[in-house]
Amino acid sequence: MSDLEGKVAIVTGATGGIGKDIVARLAEQKIILVLAARRQDALEELAYALKDKTRVLALKCDVTERSDLEALVEKTLSEFSNIDILINAAGVSSQYPFWEQPLDDIEKVMRTNYYSYVMLSRLVVEQMKRKNRGHIVNITSGSVMVEPPPRNFIVYTSLKVALRAFAKGLFWEMRDFGIKVTSIFPGVTRTPLTGKLKNISEERLMEPEAVADAVLFALKQPENTCPLELAVINQKTPWTKPVIPFKQEHPREEKLRIKN
Ligand SMILES: NC(=O)c1ccc[n+]([C@@H]2O[C@H](COP(=O)([O-])OP(=O)(O)OC[C@H]3O[C@@H](n4cnc5c(N)ncnc54)[C@H](OP(=O)(O)O)[C@@H]3O)[C@@H](O)[C@H]2O)c1
């Protein structure tokens, strides 16, 4: 029997490329799973596929909505009386020259990729503090290691940098209450999220299983050990040309030069 058997984990973005592989790994350990995402059909399909491995509760949740986050935590506690693990893996990407980025898109990225991670952490941490144990794992991004944030990704990347800072601070603040915090920095991974991006070099994509393995590694460490940050990045040039070229073209630069 694994030490993780019977623990209760909330996983946001459970239906996504990375989230699905994480829940598959956790189900193998017989961790009780609360799957959260917006698409009910995808959630139900996933819950059905996992039902013979562990107990699963699928909850429709828009992580950008505070009331949905509160309901997610309340329903988990009323069903299982406990939250041992929170995996924040919901996310959206966004690739725009900043001056063209729609305001709605900026708001969506902020609320999905930062706001929801902080709010859910706040919502679970009280209960974890009372129990003197818990583990929060954030799927952050390898792009936090790129300085300056890559052109056309500055909102996405700077929020991930903020998330990294938040998680480190949270660890130092909560460590004496037995709470662990881990940030995972994946490189560019083969998921529906990267499928929407331009300039992605197919053959260099990492597989999401590598990210899920890093999550499991973090969860399996002894009680007095916390992997604070784990970077699992592409073997070949993750953010430099040709995956996301440093010297990205600004569509209007040519025109501007001709005018001048
Ligand atoms: N793929 C990469 O190359 C890569 C690299 C570094 C970091 N990451 C990070 O890894 C995380 C997962 O990315 P991924 O590649 O697995 O993306 P993905 O395949 O597009 O999956 C995104 C997941 O987030 C959920 N989601 C999106 N908006 C939501 C919302 N408002 N409320 C609830 N759930 C929402 C989606 O489910 P529904 O659509 O059903 O809501 C889906 O389960 C993100 O934080 C991303 O920034 C990814």
The ligand as an SDF file (V2000), in Angstrom:
LIG
                    3D

 48 52  0  0  0  0  0  0  0  0999 V2000
    1.5310   22.7760  -22.3190 N   0  0  0  0  0  0  0  0  0  0  0  0
    2.6360   23.4420  -22.0490 C   0  0  0  0  0  0  0  0  0  0  0  0
    3.5620   23.5540  -22.8770 O   0  0  0  0  0  0  0  0  0  0  0  0
    2.8250   24.0810  -20.7070 C   0  0  0  0  0  0  0  0  0  0  0  0
    4.1020   24.5280  -20.3740 C   0  0  0  0  0  0  0  0  0  0  0  0
    4.2990   25.1450  -19.1650 C   0  0  0  0  0  0  0  0  0  0  0  0
    3.2510   25.2920  -18.2900 C   0  0  0  0  0  0  0  0  0  0  0  0
    2.0140   24.8520  -18.6340 N   0  0  0  0  0  0  0  0  0  0  0  0
    0.9330   25.0640  -17.6790 C   0  0  0  0  0  0  0  0  0  0  0  0
    0.3390   23.8380  -17.3630 O   0  0  0  0  0  0  0  0  0  0  0  0
   -1.0280   24.0380  -17.0010 C   0  0  0  0  0  0  0  0  0  0  0  0
   -1.9000   23.0750  -17.8190 C   0  0  0  0  0  0  0  0  0  0  0  0
   -1.7150   23.3390  -19.1830 O   0  0  0  0  0  0  0  0  0  0  0  0
   -2.0740   22.2770  -20.3160 P   0  0  0  0  0  0  0  0  0  0  0  0
   -1.0060   22.3430  -21.3100 O   0  0  0  0  0  0  0  0  0  0  0  0
   -2.4760   20.9820  -19.7270 O   0  0  0  0  0  0  0  0  0  0  0  0
   -3.3650   23.0010  -20.9510 O   0  0  0  0  0  0  0  0  0  0  0  0
   -4.6660   22.3580  -21.6580 P   0  0  0  0  0  0  0  0  0  0  0  0
   -4.3750   21.0320  -22.2130 O   0  0  0  0  0  0  0  0  0  0  0  0
   -5.2070   23.4280  -22.5250 O   0  0  0  0  0  0  0  0  0  0  0  0
   -5.6520   22.1430  -20.4180 O   0  0  0  0  0  0  0  0  0  0  0  0
   -6.1120   23.2400  -19.6760 C   0  0  0  0  0  0  0  0  0  0  0  0
   -6.9900   22.7310  -18.5590 C   0  0  0  0  0  0  0  0  0  0  0  0
   -7.4280   23.8570  -17.7960 O   0  0  0  0  0  0  0  0  0  0  0  0
   -8.8580   23.8220  -17.7210 C   0  0  0  0  0  0  0  0  0  0  0  0
   -9.3410   25.1890  -17.6670 N   0  0  0  0  0  0  0  0  0  0  0  0
   -9.0440   26.2260  -18.4900 C   0  0  0  0  0  0  0  0  0  0  0  0
   -9.7420   27.3260  -18.1360 N   0  0  0  0  0  0  0  0  0  0  0  0
  -10.4860   26.9660  -17.0530 C   0  0  0  0  0  0  0  0  0  0  0  0
  -11.4130   27.6440  -16.2330 C   0  0  0  0  0  0  0  0  0  0  0  0
  -11.7450   28.9230  -16.4320 N   0  0  0  0  0  0  0  0  0  0  0  0
  -11.9870   26.9570  -15.2230 N   0  0  0  0  0  0  0  0  0  0  0  0
  -11.6780   25.6650  -14.9970 C   0  0  0  0  0  0  0  0  0  0  0  0
  -10.7980   24.9700  -15.7340 N   0  0  0  0  0  0  0  0  0  0  0  0
  -10.2180   25.6120  -16.7510 C   0  0  0  0  0  0  0  0  0  0  0  0
   -9.3060   23.0590  -18.9690 C   0  0  0  0  0  0  0  0  0  0  0  0
  -10.5500   22.4240  -18.7680 O   0  0  0  0  0  0  0  0  0  0  0  0
  -11.9570   22.9700  -19.3480 P   0  0  0  0  0  0  0  0  0  0  0  0
  -11.7000   23.4980  -20.7260 O   0  0  0  0  0  0  0  0  0  0  0  0
  -12.8400   21.7730  -19.3010 O   0  0  0  0  0  0  0  0  0  0  0  0
  -12.3830   24.0130  -18.3760 O   0  0  0  0  0  0  0  0  0  0  0  0
   -8.2350   22.0060  -19.0540 C   0  0  0  0  0  0  0  0  0  0  0  0
   -8.5370   20.9590  -18.1560 O   0  0  0  0  0  0  0  0  0  0  0  0
   -1.3090   25.5250  -17.2610 C   0  0  0  0  0  0  0  0  0  0  0  0
   -1.1790   26.2390  -16.0680 O   0  0  0  0  0  0  0  0  0  0  0  0
   -0.1870   25.9180  -18.2160 C   0  0  0  0  0  0  0  0  0  0  0  0
    0.1160   27.3040  -18.1180 O   0  0  0  0  0  0  0  0  0  0  0  0
    1.7730   24.2410  -19.8190 C   0  0  0  0  0  0  0  0  0  0  0  0
  1  2  1  0
  2  3  2  0
  2  4  1  0
  4  5  1  0
  4 48  2  0
  5  6  2  0
  6  7  1  0
  7  8  2  0
  8  9  1  0
  8 48  1  0
  9 10  1  0
  9 46  1  0
 10 11  1  0
 11 12  1  0
 11 44  1  0
 12 13  1  0
 13 14  1  0
 14 15  2  0
 14 16  1  0
 14 17  1  0
 17 18  1  0
 18 19  2  0
 18 20  1  0
 18 21  1  0
 21 22  1  0
 22 23  1  0
 23 24  1  0
 23 42  1  0
 24 25  1  0
 25 26  1  0
 25 36  1  0
 26 27  1  0
 26 35  1  0
 27 28  2  0
 28 29  1  0
 29 30  1  0
 29 35  2  0
 30 31  1  0
 30 32  2  0
 32 33  1  0
 33 34  2  0
 34 35  1  0
 36 37  1  0
 36 42  1  0
 37 38  1  0
 38 39  2  0
 38 40  1  0
 38 41  1  0
 42 43  1  0
 44 45  1  0
 44 46  1  0
 46 47  1  0
M  CHG  2   8   1  16  -1
M  END
$$$$
